[in-house]
């Protein structure tokens, strides 16, 4: 892989001090399902967040009874803060300034206010549901007061995070340990003009042609989206600059040596690769693989590691790194990979494959309200191969993608599953194991049998 030509000096410096997981994945690479898994350690069907949250999908919302990572930290004396985009629950008619109404007149509504009883242990709150206007963001604070700062969201959220670290206004208990989640929206879309990024960052890419911008041979630069790379990369640089400010502040406050810092993302961005218009929600490497860097001075050695961490693994692993391994809730479905991170000699089950999940809307009633999900695709990534099986709503195979990531890292050649029965059977067996481990609907409803696949049996096909 060639690195995209992004200017990220702070992330580069951080990577030189961190454990870098080169094959971390977003199990369901969408904003809402990812957040449900990150917070609860549970797969989407148990976290409650199966689809991107919006008013027409009232069933897709974070289970208020879920034991989240912040609940555990709060119960063990931590001050917990959340800053930025949440997008993990259905919008409700609970606007603090206009009771009985959504937070805007958008139809359908995507944005949301999160009341105190649904904040899962976060005692400091400066957040919103989802609102994609990078230079004119808004937030609701701990008391439910709305703020419209009128500046680049990444900078503003970093300012608030620094206030939290300094405890300028009593954001956290003095002397108590803290857990802070800062959820930047950029480089999420939109990325079409200088209204979407800082001009100083855009200028780094302004004069670059497509040959410089698109180093990936699988990118189709004839797509209308192609000019977006400049604005997208500008936002990556904007995030880098503000992340660097956070790191500098930790160092200035003397907190850098005993603070675990993680940098990761909810999904990737295809940006013209594979000719797909969907920037996320696919098993292609550009979407499915995500950055995961963790720094814990004197405890975690700097290195690059190929362990396939999935989203549900984050919560139990982070709790264990913080010394709360015995407090991991029984509801957590991911693995605790802390022994691997720390290299402390304790036994740790290393994932041999990563599960991929893609759900779409279930049935809609006469009002357009979505009920349930349709599990459109499931897939698996192993040490060498990536496979996705997508189905139609009448339970037939729509497509199968198989890529040899060793010899075809840009996933440009789909290996025909019917012509490679042994490989297909092996990957199907691995997928079946991951589906059973996750108690996924494909396992419970015997979907692979229904579509004519018998895992482990070469030559079986629909």
ZALUM-112347 format. One record per atom (N, C-alpha, C): residue in three letters; x, y, z. Coordinates in pm, whole numbers, plus 50000, padded with zeros to 5 digits. Example, Ala and Ser with C-alpha at 12.3 -4.5 7.8 and 13.67 -1.06 7.14 Angstrom:
ALA513194943150780
ALA512304955050780
ALA513204967050780
SER512854977550708
SER513674989450714
SER512905000350787
***
This chain:
UNK500844988050000
UNK500005000050000
UNK500865012450000
UNK500495021849917
UNK501095035049921
UNK500235043950010
UNK500885052450087
UNK500145061350176
UNK499545072950096
UNK498315076650129
UNK497725088450069
UNK498595100550103
UNK498645110550016
UNK499575121850036
UNK499045132150135
UNK498685127450254
UNK498145136450355
UNK499265141850444
UNK499075154250488
UNK500035160950576
UNK499565158750719
UNK500215149450790
UNK499785145850926
UNK500995144551019
UNK501715155251046
UNK502915154251128
UNK502645149851271
UNK501515153751328
UNK501225150051466
UNK500855135351479
UNK500075130351386
UNK499755116051387
UNK500995107751359
UNK501855112651272
UNK503105105551245
UNK503955104551372
UNK504025115551445
UNK504795115651571
UNK504145106351673
UNK502825106851680
UNK502095098251773
UNK502305083551738
UNK502275080351609
UNK502475066551566
UNK503835061251608
UNK504835069951610
UNK506185065851650
UNK506275062751799
UNK505225066451875
UNK505205063952019
UNK504155053552059
UNK503405048551962
UNK502205040651991
UNK502295026451936
UNK501375018251983
UNK501095005451919
UNK500145008451803
UNK500555004751683
UNK499765007351563
UNK499204994051513
UNK497874992751517
UNK497244980651465
UNK496944982951317
UNK497694976551233
UNK497594978951089
UNK496364972451027
UNK495694963451101
UNK494544956451043
UNK493324957351135
UNK493204968251207
UNK491984970451284
UNK490814972551188
UNK489634967951228
UNK488474968751141
UNK487284975051214
UNK486384980751134
UNK485114985551186
UNK484074975051149
UNK483604967551247
UNK482764955851222
UNK481554959151137
UNK480934970251163
UNK479824975251080
UNK480164989751050
UNK480834992550937
UNK481435005650914
UNK480435016650880
UNK479635020050981
UNK478685031050977
UNK478725038251110
UNK478445051251109
UNK478565059351229
UNK477835053451349
UNK476545051051334
UNK475735047051450
UNK476045033051500
UNK475995022751415
UNK476305009351466
UNK477695008451529
UNK478665015551469
UNK480005015651529
UNK479955021051671
UNK479265032351690
UNK479245038351823
UNK478535029551924
UNK477485022751880
UNK476825013451970
UNK477765002452016
UNK478594997351925
UNK479544986851960
UNK480684992152045
UNK481215003752008
UNK482305009852085
UNK481885012352229
UNK480695017752248
UNK480245021252382
UNK479905008952465
UNK479234999152405
UNK478674987852481
UNK479494975052474
UNK480374973852373
UNK481074961252354
UNK480194950352300
UNK478984953852256
UNK478024944152204
UNK477824946052054
UNK477484935151986
UNK477154935951845
UNK475844943551826
UNK475594948551704
UNK474454957451684
UNK473104952451735
UNK472834939551719
UNK471514934751761
UNK471314935651911
UNK472384935251989
UNK472264936452134
UNK472454950852181
UNK473324958352115
UNK473484972452154
UNK472224980352124
UNK471454975652026
UNK470244982451984
UNK470434991051862
UNK471704993851825
UNK471985002951713
UNK472354994551591
UNK471364991651508
UNK471564982851394
UNK471724990251263
UNK471225002751259
UNK471275011051139
UNK471685025251179
UNK472025033651083
UNK472285047551115
UNK471015053851173
UNK471145060451286
UNK469985065351360
UNK469375077651294
UNK468075077551278
UNK467295089051232
UNK465835086351266
UNK464985096651249
UNK463615096051301
UNK462785084951239
UNK463075081051115
UNK462295070451051
UNK462755056551093
UNK463795055951176
UNK464295042951225
UNK464265042851378
UNK463105043951438
UNK463025045351585
UNK463525033151660
UNK463595021651593
UNK464035009551662
UNK465565008851672
UNK466255016751592
UNK467725016751596
UNK468175027651692
UNK468435023851816
UNK468825033451918
UNK469575026252028
UNK470515032952089
UNK471315026752194
UNK470425022552310
UNK470525009952347
UNK469715004352455
UNK470015012052584
UNK469005018652643
UNK469285026352765
UNK469745017752882
UNK469475004752875
UNK469904995652981
UNK471284989552955
UNK471894992752840
UNK473214987252810
UNK474234992352910
UNK475154983652951
UNK476264987853036
UNK477394992152943
UNK477625005052939
UNK478605010652846
UNK479955012752915
UNK480955015052834
UNK482305017152887
UNK482315028652986
UNK481555039152957
UNK481485050753046
UNK480755047453176
UNK479775038453171
UNK479095034053294
UNK480095027453388
UNK480955019053330
UNK481935011853413
UNK482955021553471
UNK483475030453387
UNK484435040153437
UNK483815048853547
UNK482595053653524
UNK481945062153623
UNK481725054853754
UNK481345042153747
UNK481105034253867
UNK482375031753946
UNK483525033853881
UNK484805031553947
UNK485585044453970
UNK484845055353986
UNK485435067854031
UNK485965077153925
UNK485755073753798
UNK486245082253690
UNK485275093553661
UNK485805105053623
UNK484995115653565
UNK484965113353414
UNK483765112453359
UNK483625108853218
UNK483075120553137
UNK483695123453025
UNK483255134252940
UNK483085129752796
UNK482055135152731
UNK481835132252588
UNK481705145452514
UNK482495146952408
UNK482515159152328
UNK482375155352181
UNK481415161652112
UNK481295159651968
UNK480115151251927
UNK480255144751814
UNK479165137251751
UNK478875124351826
UNK477595122051856
UNK477195109451919
UNK476525100251817
UNK475405104251761
UNK474715096651656
UNK474525081951694
UNK474005079751814
UNK473815066051860
UNK472405063551912
UNK471495072851887
UNK470125070551931
UNK469155077751839
UNK467925072651838
UNK466915078551752
UNK466555092551801
UNK466365102051710
UNK465915115351753
UNK464555114551822
UNK464425122151928
UNK463175122752002
UNK462675137152007
UNK461385138852033
UNK460815152252042
UNK461075157652183
UNK462355160952205
UNK462775164952340
UNK463705177052338
UNK463535185852241
UNK464365197952233
UNK464215205852364
UNK465315207852439
UNK465195215052566
UNK464595229052551
UNK464865235552437
UNK464345249052415
UNK462945249252357
UNK462465237652313
UNK461155236852249
UNK460535223252279
UNK460145220752403
UNK459655207652444
UNK458525202552354
UNK458575189452329
UNK457575183252244
UNK457895183952096
UNK459085188852062
UNK459495189951922
UNK460905184151903
UNK461195180251779
UNK462555176551745
UNK463445188951755
UNK464745186851745
UNK465675198151760
UNK465715207251638
UNK465075203051527
UNK464955211551410
UNK463695207551334
UNK463455214351223
UNK462295211151139
UNK462665201851024
UNK463865196351028
UNK464295187350922
UNK463375175150918
UNK463035170650798
UNK462155159150784
UNK462705149650678
UNK463175137950715
UNK463195132750853
UNK464355138650933
UNK464205138751063
UNK465215144151153
UNK466335133951175
UNK467565138851171
UNK468745130651201
UNK469415135151331
UNK469365147951359
UNK470045153251476
UNK469265149751602
UNK469925150351717
UNK469275146151841
UNK469915152651962
UNK469095155152062
UNK469565159152195
UNK469495147052286
UNK470565144852362
UNK470625133552453
UNK470385138252596
UNK469275134352657
UNK468985138752794
UNK469885131652894
UNK470025137153015
UNK470955131553114
UNK470755116753141
UNK469515112153143
UNK469265098153178
UNK469715088453070
UNK470135093452954
UNK470595084752846
UNK472075086952815
UNK472805092852909
UNK474215096152883
UNK475185085652936
UNK474715075352997
UNK475555063853034
UNK476815067653110
UNK476655075053218
UNK477785077853306
UNK478615089853268
UNK478355095953153
UNK479095107953115
UNK478545119753195
UNK479335124853287
UNK478885136053370
UNK479165149553306
UNK480115150053211
UNK480365162153135
UNK479905159552992
UNK479055168352939
UNK478425165952809
UNK478525178552723
UNK478995176752600
UNK479035187752503
UNK478925181152366
UNK477695178352325
UNK477515168952216
UNK476265172252134
UNK476085164552028
UNK474915165451941
UNK474725151751876
UNK473625150051803
UNK473385137251736
UNK474185136151609
UNK473705142451504
UNK474495143351381
UNK474065155851306
UNK475065163751265
UNK474805176351195
UNK476055179451114
UNK475945178050983
UNK477125178350897
UNK477375192150837
UNK477615202050924
UNK478015215450879
UNK479265218950960
UNK480415216050901
UNK481665216150976
UNK482035229851033
UNK481655240550964
UNK482045253951010
UNK480925261251085
UNK479815254651103
UNK478725260651181
UNK478065249951267
UNK478835243851357
UNK478305232851438
UNK477445237951553
UNK476785228951620
UNK476075232451743
UNK476185220851841
UNK475975223851967
UNK476145214052075
UNK475155216952187
UNK474825206552262
UNK474095208252387
UNK475015204552502
UNK475075213252602
UNK475995210852712
UNK475345202252820
UNK476055200752930
UNK475605192053039
UNK474215195853088
UNK473915208753088
UNK472635213753138
UNK471565214453030
UNK471895210452907
UNK470925210952799
UNK470845224152726
UNK471815232852748
UNK471855245852680
UNK472555244152546
UNK471945249552442
UNK472525248452308
UNK473585259352286
UNK474675255452217
UNK475765264752183
UNK475995264352032
UNK476135276051972
UNK476405277451830
UNK477675285851814
UNK478855279851821
UNK480095287551826
UNK480505294251696
UNK479995289351582
UNK480325295651455
UNK481765294151414
UNK482405283051448
UNK483785280651405
UNK483975265951372
UNK485085262951309
UNK485395249251265
UNK485225239651382
UNK484415229351361
UNK484025220751472
UNK485215213851537
UNK486215209951459
UNK487345202651516
UNK488135211651612
UNK488305224051574
UNK488995233451663
UNK488185235951790
UNK486885238251772
UNK486055241451888
UNK486005229651986
UNK485865217651933
UNK485805205952021
UNK487145203752092
UNK488215206852023
UNK489525205752088
UNK489665216052199
UNK489165228152176
UNK489165238352282
UNK488405233252404
UNK487245227152382
UNK486455222152495
UNK487165210452564
UNK487845202052485
UNK488585190852544
UNK489735196052630
UNK490405206652585
UNK491495212452663
UNK490955218652792
UNK489795224852785
UNK489155229952907
UNK488895218453005
UNK488445207152951
UNK488205195353036
UNK489505190653100
UNK490565189753021
UNK491845185253075
UNK492365194853182
UNK492195207753159
UNK492645217653257
UNK491675218853375
UNK490475213453356
UNK489415214653456
UNK489135229453487
UNK489025237253380
UNK488895251653394
UNK487625256053466
UNK486545248453443
UNK485255252553499
UNK484625241253579
UNK485465232853637
UNK484925221653714
UNK484315210853628
UNK484905208753510
UNK484375198653419
UNK484505184453475
UNK485445182553566
UNK485645169153623
UNK486045170353770
UNK485955159253840
UNK486325159153981
UNK487835160953995
UNK488205170454074
UNK489635173254095
UNK490305161054158
UNK491395156554096
UNK492155145354150
UNK491645131754109
UNK490475131054048
UNK489935118154005
UNK490485114453868
UNK490595101553838
UNK490955097653701
UNK489835101653606
UNK490145102653477
UNK489115106853383
UNK489125098253258
UNK487965097753194
UNK487775091353064
UNK487105101752975
UNK487765105352866
UNK487255115552776
UNK487185110052635
UNK486005111052574
UNK485825107352433
UNK485605120052353
UNK486445122252252
UNK486305133752164
UNK485995128452024
UNK484775131051976
UNK484295125151851
UNK484185135951744
UNK485275138051671
UNK485265147651561
UNK484365142451448
UNK483665151551381
UNK482895147551263
UNK483775147551137
UNK484475158451100
UNK485415157450988
UNK486455146551014
UNK486905139850906
UNK486725142850764
UNK485475136950699
UNK484435134250777
UNK483165129950722
UNK482675140150619
UNK481855135650523
UNK481245144950429
UNK480405155250506
UNK480225167250451
UNK480555171550316
UNK482025175650299
UNK482505173850179
UNK483875177950144
UNK483865182349997
UNK483235193949977
UNK483015198749840
UNK483545212749815
UNK483835220349921
UNK484245234249901
UNK484965239250026
UNK485415251650021
UNK486075257650136
UNK485105260050252
UNK483815258250227
UNK482845258750337
UNK482965246450427
UNK483695236350381
UNK483755223550451
UNK485095220950519
UNK486065229950505
UNK487375227650565
UNK488055241150586
UNK489215240850648
UNK489975253050669
UNK490845255750545
UNK490865268250502
UNK491595271650379
UNK493085268850394
UNK493645270950512
UNK495065268350531
UNK495405253750505
UNK494465244750536
UNK494675230550511
UNK494445227050365
UNK493425233050307
UNK493145230650165
UNK494325234750078
UNK494995245550114
UNK496085250750031
UNK497225240650016
UNK497335231250109
UNK498365220950097
UNK498105211449980
UNK496855210649937
UNK496465201049833
UNK495905207949709
UNK495745221049715
UNK495045228549610
UNK495605225949471
UNK496915225649459
UNK497545224749327
UNK497935210549289
UNK497515200749365
UNK497875186849336
UNK496925181049232
UNK497475174549132
UNK496665167849031
UNK496215154149078
UNK495375147948999
UNK494835134949040
UNK495925124349055
UNK496965125148975
UNK498035115148987
UNK498735116149122
UNK498795128249178
UNK499375129949311
UNK498385126649421
UNK497135130449401
UNK496115128149503
UNK495735113449516
UNK495605106849401
UNK495125093049400
UNK496275083549368
UNK496905078749474
UNK498025069549456
UNK497525055149449
UNK496225053049468
UNK495645039649465
UNK495235036149321
UNK495755025249266
UNK495415021749127
UNK493955017749109
UNK493225015449219
UNK491815011649205
UNK490885023649205
UNK491425035849206
UNK490595047849212
UNK490145051949072
UNK488855054649059
UNK488275059148933
UNK488135074348938
UNK489105081248880
UNK489115095848888
UNK488195102348787
UNK487425094448712
UNK486395100148625
UNK485105102648702
UNK485025097948826
UNK483835100048906
UNK483675114948940
UNK482425119248952
UNK482155133148986
UNK482735136849122
UNK482935126949204
UNK483445129349339
UNK484945132249342
UNK485645129849234
UNK487115130249236
UNK487705143049295
UNK487175154949267
UNK487785166949326
UNK487665167549478
UNK486795159249537
UNK486595159549682
UNK487845155849760
UNK488765148549698
UNK489955144049771
UNK490695155749834
UNK490745167049766
UNK491485178549820
UNK490845183349951
UNK489525184049953
UNK488825188750073
UNK488825178250183
UNK488745165650141
UNK488805154650238
UNK490165154450307
UNK491235154950227
UNK492575154950285
UNK492795167350371
UNK492215178650331
UNK492335190750412
UNK491755188450550
UNK490625181450559
UNK490025178650689
UNK490845168550768
UNK491485159250699
UNK492395150150769
UNK493515158250835
UNK494045167850762
UNK495095176350818
UNK494555184850932
UNK493315189650920
UNK492705197251028
UNK492575189051155
UNK492155176651141
UNK492055167651256
UNK493445165251315
UNK494435163351229
UNK495805161151276
UNK496295172951361
UNK496065185151314
UNK496525196751386
UNK495885197451526
UNK494575195151532
UNK493875196351659
UNK494215184651752
UNK494415172951698
UNK494865161651780
UNK496235164851838
UNK497065171251759
UNK498375175351810
UNK498265185051926
UNK497285194051921
UNK497055203252033
UNK496695195652160
UNK495875185252146
UNK495525177152263
UNK496755170352322
UNK497585164652235
UNK498795158052283
UNK499725168052353
UNK499855179852295
UNK500715190152356
UNK500175194452492
UNK498855195352504
UNK498275199452632
UNK498465188752739
UNK498315176152701
UNK498585165352797
UNK500025166152848
UNK500935169052757
UNK502345170152795
UNK502555182352886
UNK501945193452851
UNK502105205652931
UNK501575203853072
UNK500495196253086
UNK499885194053217
UNK500555182753295
UNK501535176153232
UNK502205165053299
UNK501365152553306
UNK500385151353214
UNK499475139753215
UNK499835129453108
UNK500815132353026
UNK501075123752911
UNK501645110152950
UNK502355109153062
UNK503005096453096
UNK502045086353158
UNK500935091053214
UNK500035081553279
UNK498625082153221
UNK498525086453094
UNK497235086953025
UNK497285078052902
UNK496295069252890
UNK496155060852770
UNK495455069352665
UNK496085070652549
UNK495495078452439
UNK495275069152321
UNK494055069352268
UNK493705061152152
UNK493205070052040
UNK493685067751921
UNK493175074551802
UNK492605063951709
UNK491325065251675
UNK490695055651586
UNK489555062251512
UNK488785054551435
UNK487725060051353
UNK486585050151341
UNK485395055251307
UNK484235046451296
UNK484165039151162
UNK484775044751060
UNK484825038150929
UNK485815045550842
UNK486105039650728
UNK487025045950634
UNK486285053950528
UNK486945056250417
UNK486395064450307
UNK486925058850176
UNK486045054050090
UNK486505047949964
UNK487075058349868
UNK486495070449864
UNK487015081549783
UNK487435076949644
UNK486445072449566
UNK486595068549425
UNK487205054749405
UNK487655047949509
UNK488125034349490
UNK486965025149456
UNK487235015749365
UNK486255005549325
UNK485055011549252
UNK485095024449224
UNK483995030649151
UNK482695031249228
UNK482755028849360
UNK481515028949438
UNK481215043049488
UNK479945047149483
UNK479585060249537
UNK479475060349689
UNK479425048549751
UNK479285047749896
UNK480655048949961
UNK480865059450041
UNK482185061150102
UNK482475050950212
UNK481445044350262
UNK481585035450378
UNK480675023450358
UNK480435015950464
UNK479455005150462
UNK479754994550358
UNK481034991750335
UNK481424980850246
UNK482624973750307
UNK482914961950254
UNK484024954150307
UNK485344957550238
UNK485324966450141
UNK486574970750080
UNK487494976550187
UNK488774974250171
UNK489754978450271
UNK489614993250305
UNK489375001650205
UNK489285016050229
UNK488165019550327
UNK487145011350333
UNK485995013750421
UNK486095005850551
UNK486444993150540
UNK486374983650651
UNK487544985050749
UNK488734987750697
UNK489884989450785
UNK489925003750839
UNK490315005050964
UNK490345018251028
UNK491655019851104
UNK492055032251128
UNK493245034251213
UNK492935030351356
UNK493895024651423
UNK493785022251568
UNK495195023151624
UNK495445034351693
UNK496755036951753
UNK496535039251902
UNK497315032451985
UNK497165034152129
UNK498535036552192
UNK498615047152272
UNK499865050652340
UNK499655049652491
UNK500535042352555
UNK500505040852702
UNK501955040152746
UNK502585051652772
UNK504025051952800
UNK504445042352911
UNK505565035552886
UNK506185026152980
UNK505375013252998
UNK504225012252933
UNK503405000152945
UNK503224993152811
UNK503005000952706
UNK502804995152573
UNK503974999452485
UNK504654989552431
UNK505824992052347
UNK505384996652207
UNK506105006452153
UNK505835010652015
UNK506134999351919
UNK505184996651832
UNK505384986651727
UNK504174986951634
UNK504314980751519
UNK503204978651427
UNK502784964151438
UNK501504961751459
UNK500984948351486
UNK499814945551392
UNK499714933451341
UNK498684929951243
UNK497454923351306
UNK497324923851437
UNK496154917851502
UNK494874924351449
UNK493874915951421
UNK492614920751364
UNK491614924151474
UNK491804935451535
UNK490854940251635
UNK489554944151566
UNK488414940051625
UNK487094944251579
UNK486514954351676
UNK485424960851636
UNK484874971751716
UNK484454967151855
UNK483874955351868
UNK483424950751999
UNK484584947952094
UNK485804946952040
UNK486964944252126
UNK487454956752199
UNK487034968552152
UNK487594980852208
UNK487214982552354
UNK485934981052387
UNK485474983552523
UNK486164974552626
UNK486134961152611
UNK486794952852712
UNK488304955052718
UNK488924957652604
UNK490374959852602
UNK490744972652676
UNK489994983452652
UNK490324996052717
UNK490074995352868
UNK489024988652908
UNK488784987253052
UNK489924979553118
UNK490384969053052
UNK491464961053109
UNK492774969053113
UNK493044976953009
UNK494264985053010
UNK494254994853126
UNK493064999453164
UNK492935008853275
UNK492895001853411
UNK493124988753413
UNK493134981453539
UNK491774977053586
UNK490784977353496
UNK489424973453533
UNK488984960753460
UNK489934951953436
UNK489604939553366
UNK488574931253438
UNK488584931853572
UNK487604924153648
UNK486234930953651
UNK486134942853591
UNK484864950053586
UNK484214949453448
UNK484824942253354
UNK484224941053221
UNK482864934453235
UNK481794940853188
UNK480454935153207
UNK480264922153129
UNK479454913353182
UNK479184900653115
UNK478524902752980
UNK477884914052961
UNK477204916752834
UNK478184919752721
UNK479424923352754
UNK480404926452649
UNK480684914052567
UNK480654915452435
UNK480824903852347
UNK482174903452277
UNK482974913952294
UNK484284914152230
UNK485354907652315
UNK486544906952259
UNK487684901152329
UNK488474911752404
UNK489034907952515
UNK489984916252587
UNK491374913552532
UNK491904922952455
UNK493214921352393
UNK494314928352471
UNK494014932952592
UNK495014940152671
UNK496294932152692
UNK496224918952722
UNK497484911552738
UNK498374912152614
UNK497754912152497
UNK498524913452373
UNK499154927452365
UNK498374937752396
UNK498884951352389
UNK500054953252485
UNK499884947952606
UNK500884950052712
UNK502054940352704
UNK501874929452629
UNK502884918952619
UNK503304914252759
UNK502294911552843
UNK502594908252983
UNK502644893153011
UNK502564885252905
UNK502684870852923
UNK501394863852958
UNK500334871352985
UNK499054864953015
UNK498434859352888
UNK497614849052905
UNK496974843052790
UNK495984852752727
UNK495944852652596
UNK495054861652522
UNK494674854852392
UNK493384853352369
UNK492914847052247
UNK492994857052132
UNK493854854252036
UNK494074863451926
UNK493044860851815
UNK492314870951771
UNK491344868851662
UNK492064864451534
UNK491564853751473
UNK492144849151348
UNK491394854651227
UNK490274861251251
UNK489494867051143
UNK488644878251200
UNK488194886951111
UNK487334898151152
UNK485994896951080
UNK484914899051154
UNK483564898151100
UNK483144911551040
UNK482414910650929
UNK481834922550864
UNK480324921250862
UNK479634932250895
UNK478174932450901
UNK477644944250820
UNK476664941550734
UNK475944952450667
UNK474444949750672
UNK473734958550742
UNK472284957950749
UNK471674969250668
UNK470464967250619
UNK469704977850555
UNK468314978050616
UNK467514987850577
UNK466174989250633
UNK465354976450617
UNK464604973350722
UNK463624962650713
UNK462364967950646
UNK461224962450682
UNK459964966650621
UNK459574980650668
UNK458904988050580
UNK458405001350612
UNK456885001350618
UNK456345008350716
UNK454895009250723
UNK454405020850636
UNK453105023650642
UNK452525033750556
UNK453045047750580
UNK453645049850695
UNK454215062950727
UNK455705063750699
UNK456245053050640
UNK457665052750609
UNK458535048950727
UNK457925044850838
UNK458695040850956
UNK459285027050932
UNK460565025650959
UNK461285013150938
UNK461105003951058
UNK460784991551030
UNK460654981551135
UNK461624970051106
UNK462514967551199
UNK463474956751182
UNK464554960051081
UNK465344950051050
UNK466444951550955
UNK466374940350852
UNK467034942550740
UNK467324931550649
UNK468834929850648
UNK469344917950683
UNK470794915850694
UNK471424913450557
UNK471634924050483
UNK471974923050342
UNK473294916050313
UNK474274917550399
UNK475584911650369
UNK476334908450497
UNK477104897650488
UNK478044894050593
UNK479354890250526
UNK480434892050598
UNK481714889050539
UNK482764886250643
UNK483944883150595
UNK485034879750687
UNK486364883550623
UNK487274888050708
UNK488644890650664
UNK489554881650743
UNK490394874150673
UNK491384865550738
UNK492764871450716
UNK493764864150755
UNK495134868850738
UNK495424871950592
UNK494814864350500
UNK495134865950358
UNK493954870650273
UNK492744866350307
UNK491624868450217
UNK490544877450279
UNK489804883950189
UNK488594891350225
UNK487434885450146
UNK486314882550214
UNK485134877250145
UNK483874884150195
UNK483004887650103
UNK481664892650135
UNK480634884550058
UNK479554880750127
UNK478394874650062
UNK477214884050081
UNK476664888849970
UNK475494897549975
UNK474294890049917
UNK473124892449975
UNK471924885049934
UNK470804894649895
UNK469844889449820
UNK468654896849783
UNK467584894849890
UNK466554902949883
UNK465494901849983
UNK464654889149969
UNK464784882249857
UNK464134869249845
UNK465114857749870
UNK466194860949945
UNK467114851049999
UNK467834843049891
UNK468404850549798
UNK469284844649698
UNK470614852249701
UNK471664845649655
UNK472954852349649
UNK472914863449545
UNK473244875549585
UNK473324886649491
UNK474734887949436
UNK475734886649524
UNK477104886749477
UNK477994880849585
UNK479134875949542
UNK480184871549633
UNK481474878549590
UNK482124885149684
UNK483424891049659
UNK484484883249735
UNK485544879449668
UNK486694873149733
UNK487964879649678
UNK488794884549769
UNK490044890849728
UNK491214884349800
UNK492304882649727
UNK493564878049783
UNK494364890349823
UNK494304894149951
UNK494914906649995
UNK496434906449993
UNK497014894549989
UNK498484893849979
UNK498944897849839
UNK498324891749739
UNK498754893849601
UNK497964904649528
UNK496874909049589
UNK496014919049527
UNK495554928949635
UNK496494936549692
UNK496164944949808
UNK495154955849778
UNK495004959649651
UNK494024969849617
UNK492684963849575
UNK492574950749590
UNK491314943449569
UNK490704946749432
UNK491504944849330
UNK491084948149194
UNK490564936149117
UNK490824923949169
UNK490414911949098
UNK489564903149189
UNK488304901949158
UNK487394893349235
UNK487634878849195
UNK487914870249292
UNK488144856049266
UNK486784849149255
UNK486424843449139
UNK485104837249123
UNK484914825649221
UNK483874826649303
UNK483704816649407
UNK483344803049350
UNK482604803049236
UNK482224790249178
UNK483374782649117
UNK484434789949080
UNK485594783549019
UNK486674780149121
UNK486444783649245
UNK487404781049352
UNK486684775449473
UNK486094763549458
UNK485234758149563
UNK485954755549695
UNK487194751449689
UNK487914748549813
UNK488124761249895
UNK488584771649829
UNK488804784349897
UNK487474789749951
UNK486434789249867
UNK485134794349909
UNK484614786650030
UNK484754773650030
UNK484274765650142
UNK485034769150270
UNK486344770950258
UNK487144774250375
UNK486734787650434
UNK486544797650347
UNK486134810850395
UNK484724810550452
UNK483854802550394
UNK482494801250447
UNK482514795050587
UNK483414785350608
UNK483534779350741
UNK483984789750843
UNK484964797950804
UNK485444808450894
UNK484324818550922
UNK483594822250819
UNK482484831450837
UNK481434825550930
UNK481104812850911
UNK480104806350997
UNK480544806551143
UNK481824804451168
UNK482334804851305
UNK482184818751366
UNK482484829051288
UNK482354842651338
UNK480894846451361
UNK480014841651274
UNK478584844551291
UNK478044837851416
UNK478494825651442
UNK478064818651563
UNK478614825651687
UNK479854829651681
UNK480484836751793
UNK479724849451826
UNK479224856351723
UNK478494868851743
UNK477004866651765
UNK476564854251760
UNK475124851051766
UNK474364860051669
UNK474904861251548
UNK474354870051447
UNK473074864151387
UNK472244872751331
UNK470994868251271
UNK471244858251158
UNK472364859551088
UNK472674849650984
UNK472884835851045
UNK473424835351165
UNK473594822551234
UNK472244817551286
UNK471504826051353
UNK470244821851414
UNK469204817751311
UNK469214824451195
UNK468214821551091
UNK468754812150983
UNK469934806351005
UNK470504796750910
UNK470544802450767
UNK470984814650754
UNK470944821350625
UNK471824814350523
UNK472974809650562
UNK473864803350465
UNK473234790750408
UNK472514783250491
UNK471794771750438
UNK470674776150345
UNK469984786750380
UNK468854791450300
UNK469284795950162
UNK470504801250150
UNK470964805950019
UNK471794795349946
UNK471824783250001
UNK472444772149930
UNK473914770249957
UNK474384774850072
UNK475794773150108
UNK475894764450232
UNK476694753850222
UNK476964745450337
UNK478424747450376
UNK478684755050481
UNK480074758150517
UNK480924745550529
UNK482094746050468
UNK483034734850479
UNK482884724550371
UNK481864725950285
UNK481654716150180
UNK482024722050044
UNK483174718049988
UNK483604723649860
UNK482544721649751
UNK482374731749672
UNK481474730549558
UNK480044734349587
UNK479674736449712
UNK478294740149742
UNK478054754549702
UNK476994756849630
UNK476654770349584
UNK475204770649545
UNK474664782449534
UNK473254784049500
UNK473054781549352
***
